[in-house]
Amino acid sequence: MVDTDRLLKLQVDFGEFQRQIISGIAETFTPEEMVGKSLPFIVNLEYRKFKGEESQGMLMAAGVDGKVVLLEPSGEVPEGAEVV
């Protein structure tokens, strides 16, 4: 966790590389709930700092009725697969 109630620090494996992603999902998900999930990320962004931590991409999710909903694939997807 990062020093705030809303931000979660994720270490994400994209197959050929890894990135640290800071995401505002901590009010909805615990770090343990995120382990092993296959989720879409945007990684061709400039790095940004949140509360002193560098974020090297962005988690893609949906906002439904004020809650975060994760976008999970319906089948097997290898690490680093392109979102099209």
Buried (B, 14 or more C-beta within 10 A) or exposed (E): EBEEEEBBBBEBEBEEEEBBBBBBBBEBBEEEEBEEEBBBBEEEEEEEEBEEBEBBBBBEBEEEEEEBEBEEEEEEBEEEEEEE
